[in-house]
Every structure is written in C-alpha cells, then in structure tokens.
Amino acid sequence: MYYMNRIERFQVDKLKKIQTYSQTGRLLDIGCGVGHFIRTALSQGYAAEGIEFSEVAAAVGREQWDLQIVSGDFLSSQFVPESFDIITLWQVLEHLRQPREVLLKIHSLLKPGGLLVIAVPNFAGIQAKIFRDRWYHLDVPRHLFHYSPESLVKILDSCNFHVDKIDHHSPEHNYAGILGSLMRLSPPGESFIHKLIRKTLATFFARMLATLETSIGMGGTFTVFAR
C-alpha cells in the first residue's frame, strides 16, 4: 500500500503540471507501462489511453484496471492524425532508437495547439557532471540517447514544436538519481548497515542536493512542455 501511495503521489504531481495548460482532453501516454499515469489522468476527467512496447505490462493495465492500452511499437501504431490534445512521454524518449521519427509522428497526432510533454534525464545537470560514468540515470545500455535542455529544444524545434517551458522539478526522479549514484537501491540481500545508511544519511544528502540542483535549473531530470 505504501508503494502504491507513493506512485500515486508522483502521478498527481505530473498531472498538476499538465493542468496548468489544459484541464481536459484526449491524452496519449507513450511508454505507459502498466498505466499508473493513465489511471490518475482518468480520475481527473481526461480521456486517457496509452501505448506500451511490453505486452506483459500492457496486459496488467487492461486486466487489473480496465485501461485502454495497446501494445507494440509506437512508430507502427495506427492512431488517427490530429486526434490527441495531449501526448506524454515520461522517461521514455531516452530509450527510443528513432527519437526524431517519433517526435514527427507525435506532431501529426496532436491537434493544432496540442501539448507535448517529455521528461528525460538531464545530461547537462549536476548529477551527470559529478557522477559521470557512475551516474544512476546514465543507465547504459537501456538508455540509448541522452539530452540536455538545449539539445532537446533544438530537436523539438526541427520537428516544428515550440517549447513553452522547461521544468527541473521531479520529486520522483531527481533525488533517486543521486541516491542511486551513491549506492545501490534496495539490492537483494541488503545488509542492515547498508539499509540504515541508505535510509538516513544518503537519503538526506540526496534530497538536499536535489533541492539545490532544481533551484538553479540543473536538475537530474527535466520536463519539457511544447506545442
């Protein structure tokens, strides 16, 4: 229950940012996993659905919560052009082999003035500079590309998107990136001493540094809002 409550709080935080742009509309979450964000969006009145590469994860969302999730490759999907008001990618773009092609397809699926939201690790952030090849969000080889705010803005501009805002606040990922760079997160057979340090000193330091990096616009992750 504690784990699910934490996940729910993170989804609410993300949705509040979207609500400053749009209080309703048809929303597509790309790389939605089992659909935690979709559930939250539905509860707040959005017509939310998702696409997920893993059929196993998609099936959990469909069977457990009756969510509208299709499985498969986004570039091969058959969504109707100009049919979505909002499209989101939460920590997904860095996993994709053809990011520009994905962004161009997203552009075709959004209605005029539609909102695109992308959250990714920040390759120009303090975490990346300090921890370098030990940076938790580097996550090679699962992460195929890394972005700075500047590079992602350039790519979006080349795909005819206009960036409205870049947000460095992420209670879900920023402090976890620091903590995971310092020590393993909940490893199998974790010793009492390791757990004690992780839960106390390391967590305190990670949260303090995350607050600092966010305040100066160099967060471990960042979210782009574009139209």
Solvent accessible surface area in square Angstrom, and as a share of the most:
residue,aa,sasa,rsa
1,M,180,0.80
2,Y,154,0.59
3,Y,150,0.57
4,M,72,0.32
5,N,69,0.35
6,R,64,0.23
7,I,20,0.10
8,E,77,0.34
9,R,135,0.49
10,F,29,0.12
11,Q,10,0.04
12,V,53,0.31
13,D,35,0.18
14,K,28,0.12
15,L,4,0.02
16,K,124,0.53
17,K,36,0.15
18,I,0,0.00
19,Q,38,0.17
20,T,111,0.64
21,Y,60,0.23
22,S,30,0.20
23,Q,126,0.56
24,T,86,0.50
25,G,17,0.17
26,R,74,0.27
27,L,0,0.00
28,L,0,0.00
29,D,4,0.02
30,I,6,0.03
31,G,31,0.30
32,C,14,0.09
33,G,25,0.24
34,V,37,0.21
35,G,0,0.00
36,H,44,0.19
37,F,7,0.03
38,I,0,0.00
39,R,90,0.33
40,T,3,0.02
41,A,0,0.00
42,L,77,0.38
43,S,80,0.51
44,Q,97,0.43
45,G,55,0.53
46,Y,4,0.02
47,A,58,0.45
48,A,7,0.05
49,E,14,0.06
50,G,2,0.02
51,I,5,0.03
52,E,21,0.10
53,F,165,0.69
54,S,41,0.27
55,E,87,0.39
56,V,118,0.68
57,A,20,0.16
58,A,0,0.00
59,A,18,0.14
60,V,55,0.31
61,G,0,0.00
62,R,81,0.30
63,E,146,0.65
64,Q,118,0.52
65,W,53,0.19
66,D,130,0.68
67,L,13,0.06
68,Q,113,0.50
69,I,5,0.02
70,V,71,0.41
71,S,47,0.30
72,G,28,0.27
73,D,71,0.37
74,F,14,0.06
75,L,55,0.27
76,S,75,0.48
77,S,20,0.13
78,Q,164,0.73
79,F,34,0.14
80,V,100,0.57
81,P,90,0.57
82,E,101,0.45
83,S,16,0.10
84,F,0,0.00
85,D,39,0.20
86,I,1,0.00
87,I,0,0.00
88,T,0,0.00
89,L,0,0.00
90,W,30,0.11
91,Q,31,0.14
92,V,16,0.09
93,L,1,0.00
94,E,1,0.00
95,H,58,0.26
96,L,41,0.20
97,R,189,0.69
98,Q,91,0.40
99,P,18,0.11
100,R,109,0.40
101,E,79,0.36
102,V,7,0.04
103,L,0,0.00
104,L,73,0.36
105,K,40,0.17
106,I,0,0.00
107,H,75,0.34
108,S,52,0.34
109,L,3,0.02
110,L,10,0.05
111,K,79,0.33
112,P,118,0.74
113,G,53,0.51
114,G,7,0.07
115,L,2,0.01
116,L,1,0.00
117,V,0,0.00
118,I,0,0.00
119,A,5,0.04
120,V,0,0.00
121,P,2,0.01
122,N,2,0.01
123,F,108,0.45
124,A,36,0.28
125,G,0,0.00
126,I,26,0.13
127,Q,0,0.00
128,A,11,0.08
129,K,120,0.51
130,I,96,0.49
131,F,21,0.09
132,R,179,0.65
133,D,122,0.63
134,R,145,0.53
135,W,6,0.02
136,Y,98,0.37
137,H,16,0.07
138,L,36,0.18
139,D,45,0.23
140,V,103,0.59
141,P,106,0.67
142,R,150,0.55
143,H,17,0.08
144,L,66,0.33
145,F,89,0.37
146,H,46,0.20
147,Y,8,0.03
148,S,24,0.16
149,P,26,0.17
150,E,117,0.52
151,S,41,0.26
152,L,0,0.00
153,V,48,0.28
154,K,128,0.54
155,I,47,0.24
156,L,0,0.00
157,D,96,0.50
158,S,56,0.36
159,C,0,0.00
160,N,113,0.58
161,F,8,0.03
162,H,126,0.56
163,V,30,0.17
164,D,63,0.33
165,K,105,0.45
166,I,59,0.30
167,D,20,0.11
168,H,25,0.11
169,H,82,0.36
170,S,18,0.12
171,P,53,0.33
172,E,45,0.20
173,H,48,0.22
174,N,3,0.02
175,Y,27,0.10
176,A,21,0.16
177,G,0,0.00
178,I,0,0.00
179,L,9,0.05
180,G,14,0.13
181,S,2,0.01
182,L,67,0.33
183,M,33,0.15
184,R,161,0.59
185,L,59,0.30
186,S,73,0.47
187,P,16,0.10
188,P,124,0.78
189,G,84,0.81
190,E,43,0.19
191,S,63,0.40
192,F,151,0.63
193,I,107,0.55
194,H,47,0.21
195,K,97,0.41
196,L,86,0.43
197,I,75,0.38
198,R,22,0.08
199,K,117,0.50
200,T,66,0.38
201,L,132,0.66
202,A,10,0.08
203,T,24,0.14
204,F,131,0.55
205,F,102,0.43
206,A,0,0.00
207,R,106,0.39
208,M,103,0.46
209,L,23,0.12
210,A,10,0.08
211,T,89,0.52
212,L,96,0.48
213,E,0,0.00
214,T,35,0.21
215,S,84,0.55
216,I,96,0.49
217,G,35,0.34
218,M,58,0.26
219,G,0,0.00
220,G,0,0.00
221,T,2,0.01
222,F,2,0.01
223,T,8,0.05
224,V,1,0.00
225,F,2,0.01
226,A,0,0.00
227,R,94,0.34
